[in-house]
Amino acid sequence: MEFSRKKGFGLISLLISIAIIAALGALFFRNGKFGIIYKQRTAPEDAKNALEEAEQLKQALENKNSLLDMKSNSMNISSPAFENAMPIPAEFTCDGENKNPLLVISDTHPDTKSLVLIMDDPDAPGNTWVHWTVWNISPDTREIAADSVPEGALQGKTSFGKSGYGGPCPHKGRHRYFFKLYALDTVLNIPLTSETADIERAMEGHIIADAKLMGTYSRD
């Protein structure tokens, strides 16, 4: 009987000891060395999450910069004389008064130091025919009046062999005429004899915004 009591007491003590060891083990696993090992094992996952968050932040910044770029390139050129992709009135062609139409400029980039205007006809036989080139237009210019050149601006040589505006004058058929406006971060220092190729070379690396207006004209 006494032996049975001792045996029972020993079994209870063993169970209590096991329970204590289990409790200590659980605590040690959370806060001790095992806990450190556990944390170390999750470090790669944490690093992966951090990289994903960094990539998301990078993408957000790129999207923001893209939106800023779009906003900065919102410069516009238009004319009350004709809508984009519509016919140019005859008075602005060689069949009329051969004068430039009124051009309206808006949303110029704040860093603009000068504007350049090139008008050409890509539908001319052979090479593109240049009708007008104007550079060093003041960035504050909001319109180019009809039959005029902005004060202080310079005009280059066109395909007509002279400077100044030359209106649409196709031999036959319908041609497109582009008024191309460029905002530069500099002022061009080129001679008055400069042609389109010279202007384009001088503009390389300095264009911060651009805009186009296209009109058509046809002669049968």
Secondary structure, DSSP 8 states (H G I E B T S, - for coil): -HHHHHHHHHHHHHHHHHHHHHHHHHHHHHHSHHHHHHHHHHHHHHHHHHHHHHHHHHHHHHHHHHHHHHHHT--EEE-TTS-TTEE--GGGSTTTT-----EEEE---TT--EEEEEEEETTSSSS-EEEEEEEEE-TT--EE-TT---TT-EE-B-TTSSBS------SSEEEEEEEEEEEESS-----TT--HHHHHHHHTTTEEEEEEEEEEEEE-
